[in-house]
Amino acid sequence: MKSDRTVRELKRAIAVRIAIKGKLYHEISKIWRVSKFFIGYWKKQFKTTGIAGIKLGYKGSKGYLTSLHKTEVIEGLKNKEYWDFDERVTYLEREFGVSYKSKHSYYELLSLAKIIWKKTQKINPKSEPELVKERGNKLTIF
């Protein structure tokens, strides 16, 4: 098996390989912490379908945004100085017909755009510079 395989595939392959070499199932199950059924099942799969039989069948789900659309959204986020979360949700829904169930997916887009959404503002929009200066002048050092 190649090294880029998942741990589950690797565990299956190693258990099958050791079983084929003649090691007893209960010894394999102790070493690899798998059941005897696990070893027998994956050995049978390997013998009937070859290496493809022990590979993971699940390939993941298709993303809602194509890579081109995702790039467009990320560039749009990068080019905007200030943005509103609800505005972004509406934009994705209107432009691409995408509405995620959880906010985590939206946060991933922000992360890909290298935007930290928990960032504080550099300047307090409610501050009055004159009052701040005046207060600073009135402070006395003991």
N, CA and C of each residue as an Amber inpcrd file, in Angstrom:
protein
   426
   0.8560000  -1.1860000   0.0000000   0.0000000   0.0000000   0.0000000
   0.8960000   1.2410000   0.0000000   0.4310000   2.2880000  -0.6490000
   1.1730000   3.5380000  -0.6720000   1.0470000   4.2330000   0.6690000
   1.9890000   5.1100000   0.9710000   1.9930000   5.7770000   2.2740000
   0.9250000   6.8540000   2.4010000   0.2990000   7.2640000   1.3010000
  -0.7100000   8.3120000   1.3780000  -2.1090000   7.7650000   1.6910000
  -2.2150000   6.5000000   1.9700000  -3.5130000   5.8970000   2.2920000
  -3.9110000   6.2440000   3.7150000  -5.1630000   6.1020000   3.9890000
  -5.6460000   6.4020000   5.3300000  -5.2160000   5.3240000   6.3080000
  -5.3030000   5.6400000   7.5630000  -4.9220000   4.7020000   8.6100000
  -5.7890000   3.4550000   8.5440000  -7.0660000   3.6220000   8.2690000
  -7.9620000   2.4670000   8.2030000  -7.5610000   1.5110000   7.0900000
  -7.2430000   2.0430000   5.9350000  -6.8160000   1.1920000   4.8220000
  -5.5090000   0.4980000   5.1640000  -4.6110000   1.2320000   5.7760000
  -3.3160000   0.6720000   6.1380000  -3.4720000  -0.4540000   7.1500000
  -4.3310000  -0.2600000   8.1270000  -4.5750000  -1.2870000   9.1400000
  -5.1590000  -2.5470000   8.4890000  -6.0600000  -2.3580000   7.5740000
  -6.6510000  -3.4970000   6.8460000  -5.5650000  -4.2480000   6.0850000
  -4.7520000  -3.5000000   5.3520000  -3.7240000  -4.1010000   4.5000000
  -2.7020000  -4.8780000   5.3270000  -2.2800000  -4.3020000   6.4330000
  -1.2760000  -4.9660000   7.2680000  -1.8560000  -6.2390000   7.8820000
  -3.0870000  -6.1410000   8.3950000  -3.7320000  -7.3270000   8.9850000
  -3.8680000  -8.4450000   7.9490000  -4.2670000  -8.0900000   6.7400000
  -4.4310000  -9.0860000   5.6730000  -3.0800000  -9.6890000   5.3010000
  -2.0790000  -8.8540000   5.1680000  -0.7460000  -9.3230000   4.7800000
  -0.1890000 -10.3180000   5.8070000  -0.3410000  -9.9790000   7.0860000
   0.1600000 -10.8660000   8.1390000  -0.6340000 -12.1730000   8.1530000
  -1.9530000 -12.0820000   7.9420000  -2.7990000 -13.2830000   7.9280000
  -2.4380000 -14.1960000   6.7600000  -2.1550000 -13.6130000   5.6190000
  -1.7790000 -14.4050000   4.4450000  -0.4410000 -15.1170000   4.6730000
   0.4430000 -14.4780000   5.4230000   1.7450000 -15.0890000   5.7180000
   1.6280000 -16.2320000   6.7260000   0.4300000 -16.4210000   7.3190000
   0.2100000 -17.5730000   8.1810000   0.1170000 -17.3030000   9.6690000
   0.2030000 -16.0450000  10.0650000   0.0880000 -15.7360000  11.5000000
  -1.3550000 -15.9790000  11.9400000  -1.5330000 -16.4450000  13.1650000
  -2.8640000 -16.7550000  13.6910000  -3.6700000 -15.4830000  13.9490000
  -4.9860000 -15.5830000  13.7080000  -5.8780000 -14.4300000  13.8430000
  -5.8450000 -13.8330000  15.2500000  -5.8180000 -14.6850000  16.2800000
  -5.8500000 -14.1360000  17.6410000  -4.5640000 -13.3790000  17.9730000
  -3.4400000 -13.7600000  17.3810000  -2.1870000 -13.0250000  17.5750000
  -2.2480000 -11.6620000  16.8840000  -2.7790000 -11.6580000  15.6720000
  -2.9230000 -10.4050000  14.9190000  -3.8770000  -9.4660000  15.6540000
  -4.9730000 -10.0260000  16.1550000  -5.9730000  -9.1880000  16.8270000
  -5.4150000  -8.5590000  18.1000000  -4.5340000  -9.2520000  18.7950000
  -3.9010000  -8.6820000  19.9990000  -2.9520000  -7.5490000  19.6320000
  -2.1390000  -7.7770000  18.6090000  -1.1360000  -6.7880000  18.2030000
  -1.7950000  -5.5250000  17.6380000  -2.7380000  -5.6930000  16.7330000
  -3.3380000  -4.5610000  16.0240000  -4.6550000  -4.0860000  16.6360000
  -5.0830000  -4.7470000  17.6990000  -6.3200000  -4.3750000  18.4000000
  -7.5160000  -4.3310000  17.4510000  -7.6510000  -5.4120000  16.7090000
  -8.7950000  -5.5870000  15.8080000  -9.4280000  -6.9320000  16.1250000
 -10.6550000  -7.1120000  15.7120000 -11.3360000  -8.3900000  15.9740000
 -10.9030000  -9.4460000  14.9610000 -11.1270000 -10.6830000  15.3020000
 -10.8250000 -11.7880000  14.3890000 -11.7260000 -11.6980000  13.1570000
 -12.9600000 -11.2360000  13.3810000 -13.8950000 -11.0470000  12.2650000
 -13.3290000 -10.0250000  11.2710000 -12.7520000  -8.9330000  11.7960000
 -12.1420000  -7.8890000  10.9680000 -11.1020000  -8.5020000  10.0370000
 -10.2290000  -9.3140000  10.5880000  -9.1560000  -9.9280000   9.8040000
  -9.7320000 -10.8510000   8.7300000 -10.6570000 -11.7060000   9.1390000
 -11.2580000 -12.6480000   8.1900000 -12.0170000 -11.9510000   7.0820000
 -12.7720000 -10.9070000   7.4510000 -13.5750000 -10.1780000   6.4650000
 -12.6840000  -9.5150000   5.4200000 -11.6520000  -8.7940000   5.8760000
 -10.8140000  -8.0660000   4.9300000  -9.9010000  -8.9940000   4.1370000
  -9.5520000 -10.1570000   4.7140000  -8.7740000 -11.1470000   3.9690000
  -9.6160000 -11.7000000   2.8220000 -10.8830000 -11.9630000   3.1190000
 -11.8040000 -12.4670000   2.0930000 -12.0010000 -11.4170000   0.9970000
 -12.1760000 -10.1640000   1.4010000 -12.3390000  -9.0670000   0.4330000
 -11.1180000  -8.9760000  -0.4770000  -9.9430000  -9.1010000   0.1060000
  -8.7030000  -9.0160000  -0.6660000  -8.5950000 -10.1680000  -1.6550000
  -8.9490000 -11.3650000  -1.2070000  -8.8350000 -12.5390000  -2.0880000
  -9.8260000 -12.4860000  -3.2520000 -11.0090000 -11.8960000  -3.0220000
 -12.0140000 -11.8560000  -4.0920000 -11.8380000 -10.6680000  -5.0300000
 -11.4540000  -9.4950000  -4.4990000 -11.3840000  -8.3010000  -5.3550000
 -10.0050000  -7.6500000  -5.4220000  -9.0320000  -8.2270000  -4.7460000
  -7.6850000  -7.6640000  -4.7820000  -7.5610000  -6.4370000  -3.8850000
  -6.5840000  -5.6330000  -4.1800000  -6.2840000  -4.4500000  -3.3520000
  -7.4580000  -3.4750000  -3.2990000  -8.2470000  -3.4190000  -4.3630000
  -9.4160000  -2.5300000  -4.3930000 -10.4420000  -2.9210000  -3.3270000
 -10.4220000  -4.1790000  -2.9220000 -11.3780000  -4.6540000  -1.9320000
 -11.1490000  -4.1270000  -0.5320000  -9.9100000  -3.7030000  -0.2280000
  -9.6460000  -3.1970000   1.1210000  -9.5370000  -1.6770000   1.1720000
  -9.7260000  -1.0530000   0.0330000  -9.7210000   0.4120000   0.0050000
 -11.0580000   0.9530000   0.4970000 -11.0220000   2.1760000   0.9950000
 -12.2470000   2.8240000   1.4430000 -13.1520000   3.0940000   0.2540000
 -14.4280000   2.8370000   0.4160000 -15.3760000   3.0570000  -0.6680000
 -15.9050000   4.4780000  -0.7100000 -15.8970000   5.1580000   0.4370000
 -16.4580000   6.4990000   0.5100000 -15.4620000   7.5070000  -0.0290000
 -15.8960000   8.3000000  -0.9760000 -15.0220000   9.2870000  -1.6080000
 -15.3280000  10.7190000  -1.1780000 -16.2980000  10.9090000  -0.3030000
 -16.6630000  12.2530000   0.1300000 -17.7790000  12.8150000  -0.7260000
 -18.3580000  13.8770000  -0.2500000 -19.4550000  14.4810000  -1.0020000
 -18.9330000  15.6050000  -1.8880000 -19.6870000  15.9280000  -2.8950000
 -19.3270000  16.9980000  -3.8160000 -19.6110000  18.3290000  -3.1280000
 -18.7090000  19.2740000  -3.2620000 -18.8760000  20.5860000  -2.6560000
 -19.9760000  21.3790000  -3.3340000 -20.5330000  22.3130000  -2.6020000
 -21.5970000  23.1480000  -3.1530000 -21.0550000  24.1460000  -4.1780000
 -19.8830000  24.7060000  -3.9080000 -19.2850000  25.6760000  -4.8230000
 -18.2350000  24.9860000  -5.6920000 -18.2220000  25.3140000  -6.9660000
 -17.1490000  24.8240000  -7.8240000 -15.8750000  25.5590000  -7.4390000
 -14.7280000  25.0620000  -7.8560000 -13.4690000  25.7200000  -7.4970000
 -13.4050000  27.1300000  -8.0740000 -13.9860000  27.3280000  -9.2410000
 -14.0130000  28.6570000  -9.8580000 -14.8670000  29.6140000  -9.0260000
 -16.0430000  29.1550000  -8.6040000 -16.9220000  29.9900000  -7.7860000
 -16.2960000  30.2810000  -6.4260000 -15.6390000  29.2730000  -5.8550000
 -14.9920000  29.4500000  -4.5560000 -13.8990000  30.5150000  -4.6540000
 -13.1210000  30.4610000  -5.7380000 -12.0720000  31.4590000  -5.9620000
 -12.6740000  32.8440000  -6.0910000 -13.7810000  32.9460000  -6.7970000
 -14.4660000  34.2270000  -6.9710000 -14.9360000  34.7780000  -5.6250000
 -15.5020000  33.9350000  -4.8060000 -15.9920000  34.3540000  -3.4920000
 -14.8300000  34.8080000  -2.6140000 -13.7380000  34.0460000  -2.6210000
 -12.5760000  34.3770000  -1.7930000 -11.9560000  35.7000000  -2.2330000
 -11.8380000  35.9060000  -3.5430000 -11.2910000  37.1750000  -4.0470000
 -12.2020000  38.3360000  -3.6660000 -13.5130000  38.1080000  -3.7410000
 -14.4650000  39.1400000  -3.3320000 -14.3160000  39.5040000  -1.8680000
 -14.0540000  38.5130000  -1.0310000 -13.8430000  38.7590000   0.3990000
 -12.5500000  39.5340000   0.6360000 -11.5020000  39.1730000  -0.1060000
 -10.2060000  39.8380000   0.0660000 -10.2560000  41.2990000  -0.3720000
 -11.0200000  41.5810000  -1.4300000 -11.0530000  42.9290000  -2.0010000
 -11.9220000  43.9050000  -1.2210000 -12.7380000  43.3970000  -0.3370000
 -13.6330000  44.2660000   0.4130000 -13.0140000  44.5940000   1.7660000
 -12.9750000  45.8750000   2.1030000 -12.3420000  46.2760000   3.3550000
 -13.1970000  45.9060000   4.5610000 -14.4780000  46.1800000   4.4740000
 -15.4070000  45.8170000   5.5380000 -16.5140000  44.9790000   4.9360000
 -16.9830000  43.9960000   5.6540000 -18.0600000  43.1560000   5.1580000
 -18.9360000  42.7310000   6.3070000 -20.1340000  42.3750000   5.9760000
 -21.1150000  41.9410000   6.9550000 -21.3840000  40.4530000   6.7170000
 -21.4430000  39.6720000   7.7870000 -21.6330000  38.2280000   7.6630000
 -22.9300000  37.9040000   6.9300000 -24.0310000  38.5160000   7.3440000
 -25.3280000  38.2570000   6.7080000 -25.3300000  38.6570000   5.2350000
 -24.5720000  39.6980000   4.9300000 -24.4490000  40.1420000   3.5320000
 -23.7730000  39.0590000   2.6900000 -22.7430000  38.4250000   3.2360000
 -22.0420000  37.3510000   2.5400000 -22.9510000  36.1420000   2.3390000
 -23.7380000  35.8020000   3.3520000 -24.6650000  34.6720000   3.2580000
 -25.6720000  34.9280000   2.1430000 -26.2230000  36.1300000   2.1140000
 -27.1940000  36.5060000   1.0840000 -26.5540000  36.4700000  -0.3000000
 -25.3180000  36.9590000  -0.4010000 -24.5940000  36.9740000  -1.6740000
 -24.4180000  35.5540000  -2.2180000 -23.9780000  34.6350000  -1.3600000
 -23.7800000  33.2430000  -1.8040000 -25.0880000  32.6130000  -2.2510000
 -26.1340000  32.9120000  -1.5340000 -27.4410000  32.3450000  -1.8640000
 -27.9580000  32.9060000  -3.1890000 -27.8270000  34.2230000  -3.3580000
 -28.3460000  34.8900000  -4.5470000 -27.5210000  34.5520000  -5.7950000
 -26.1890000  34.6160000  -5.6880000 -25.3180000  34.4430000  -6.8570000
 -25.1020000  32.9830000  -7.2540000 -24.9840000  32.0980000  -6.2480000
 -24.6000000  30.7210000  -6.5460000 -25.6330000  29.6910000  -6.1010000
 -26.6920000  30.1320000  -5.4510000 -27.7110000  29.2090000  -4.9740000
 -27.2210000  28.3090000  -3.8530000 -26.2470000  28.8060000  -3.0780000
 -25.6470000  28.0140000  -2.0030000 -26.1030000  28.5480000  -0.6570000
 -26.6290000  27.6410000   0.1500000 -27.0240000  27.9780000   1.5070000
 -26.5480000  26.8550000   2.4170000 -25.5200000  27.1480000   3.2190000
 -24.9590000  26.1320000   4.1040000 -25.8200000  25.9770000   5.3460000
 -25.8340000  24.7600000   5.8980000 -26.6230000  24.4800000   7.0960000
 -25.9560000  25.0550000   8.3490000 -24.6360000  25.0350000   8.3740000
 -23.9450000  25.5400000   9.5630000 -23.0500000  26.7190000   9.2010000
 -22.7600000  27.5390000  10.1910000 -21.9010000  28.7040000   9.9770000
 -20.4600000  28.2870000   9.7290000 -20.1070000  27.0880000  10.1400000
 -18.7410000  26.6090000   9.9800000 -18.2770000  26.6770000   8.5200000
 -19.1630000  26.3620000   7.5900000 -18.8030000  26.4020000   6.1690000
 -18.4920000  27.8330000   5.7210000 -19.2290000  28.7860000   6.2530000
 -18.9500000  30.1870000   5.9300000 -17.6150000  30.6090000   6.5440000
 -17.3490000  30.1490000   7.7570000 -16.0970000  30.4710000   8.4300000
 -14.9100000  29.8880000   7.6680000 -15.0990000  28.7270000   7.0510000
 -14.0280000  28.1310000   6.2450000 -13.6800000  29.0290000   5.0630000
 -14.6990000  29.6020000   4.4280000 -14.4480000  30.5270000   3.3140000
 -13.6610000  31.7360000   3.7950000 -14.0160000  32.2640000   4.9550000
 -13.2920000  33.4010000   5.5210000 -11.8450000  33.0100000   5.8110000
 -11.6650000  31.8190000   6.3280000 -10.3260000  31.3290000   6.6400000
  -9.4910000  31.1800000   5.3660000 -10.0970000  30.6670000   4.2960000
  -9.3880000  30.5310000   3.0180000  -8.9920000  31.8900000   2.4580000
  -9.7880000  32.9010000   2.7490000  -9.4810000  34.2580000   2.2940000
  -8.4940000  34.9470000   3.2370000  -8.0490000  34.1930000   4.2690000
  -7.1270000  34.6990000   5.2850000  -7.7090000  35.9100000   6.0170000
  -8.9960000  35.8110000   6.3280000  -9.6840000  36.8640000   7.0700000
  -9.9620000  36.3410000   8.4730000  -9.5070000  37.0930000   9.4460000
  -9.7870000  36.7410000  10.8290000 -11.0210000  37.5410000  11.2180000
 -12.1100000  36.8490000  11.4020000 -13.3790000  37.5270000  11.6360000
 -13.5610000  37.9500000  13.0770000 -12.6150000  37.6190000  13.9260000
 -12.6990000  38.0160000  15.3280000 -11.7990000  39.2180000  15.5990000
 -11.3630000  39.8630000  14.5460000 -10.4400000  40.9750000  14.6480000
 -11.1260000  42.2060000  15.2320000 -10.4010000  42.9330000  16.0550000
 -10.9500000  44.1730000  16.5900000 -10.6690000  45.3080000  15.6140000
 -11.4290000  46.3790000  15.7520000 -11.2170000  47.5270000  14.8860000
 -10.0190000  48.3210000  15.3780000  -9.2830000  48.9240000  14.4440000
  -8.1110000  49.7030000  14.8180000  -8.5170000  50.9740000  15.5580000
  -9.6210000  51.5480000  15.1420000 -10.0890000  52.7950000  15.7450000
 -11.5070000  52.5880000  16.2500000 -11.7430000  53.0140000  17.4670000
 -13.0840000  52.9300000  18.0200000 -13.9460000  53.9640000  17.3070000
 -14.9990000  53.5300000  16.5940000 -15.8150000  54.4860000  15.8360000
 -16.5760000  55.4670000  16.7300000 -16.7050000  55.1430000  18.0070000
 -17.4330000  56.0260000  18.9170000 -16.5110000  56.9650000  19.6930000
 -15.2060000  56.8140000  19.5110000 -14.2940000  57.6590000  20.2940000
 -14.2340000  59.0690000  19.7320000 -13.9820000  59.9970000  20.6230000
 -13.8110000  61.3970000  20.2360000 -12.3850000  61.7800000  20.5940000
 -11.5340000  61.9320000  19.5970000 -10.1080000  62.1810000  19.8460000
  -9.8320000  63.3750000  20.7630000 -10.6690000  64.4080000  20.6720000
 -10.4610000  65.6040000  21.5020000 -10.6400000  65.2840000  22.9850000
 -11.6770000  64.5150000  23.3050000 -11.9200000  64.1430000  24.7010000
 -10.8070000  63.2510000  25.2380000 -10.3160000  62.3600000  24.4080000
  -9.2330000  61.4690000  24.8220000  -7.9840000  62.2860000  25.1440000
  -7.6650000  63.2580000  24.3070000  -6.5040000  64.1290000  24.5410000
  -6.6660000  64.9010000  25.8310000  -7.8630000  65.4370000  26.0230000
  -8.1440000  66.2430000  27.2150000  -7.9740000  65.4050000  28.4790000
  -8.4910000  64.1950000  28.4640000  -8.3500000  63.2950000  29.6280000
  -6.8890000  62.9540000  29.8800000  -6.1490000  62.7310000  28.8220000
  -4.7250000  62.4040000  28.9380000  -3.9350000  63.5250000  29.5700000
  -4.3110000  64.7850000  29.2610000  -3.6250000  65.9490000  29.8340000
  -3.9580000  66.1290000  31.3010000  -5.1210000  65.7040000  31.7270000
  -5.5590000  65.9110000  33.1080000  -4.9580000  64.8890000  34.0640000
  -4.4500000  63.7440000  33.5430000  -3.8810000  62.7350000  34.4160000
  -2.6190000  63.2390000  35.0760000  -2.5030000  62.9840000  36.3510000
  -1.2970000  63.4060000  37.0800000  -0.5620000  62.1720000  37.5530000
   0.7210000  62.2880000  37.5980000   1.5500000  61.1560000  38.0410000
   1.9460000  61.4110000  39.4770000   1.7700000  60.4370000  40.3100000
   2.1050000  60.5730000  41.7360000   3.5480000  60.2630000  41.9810000
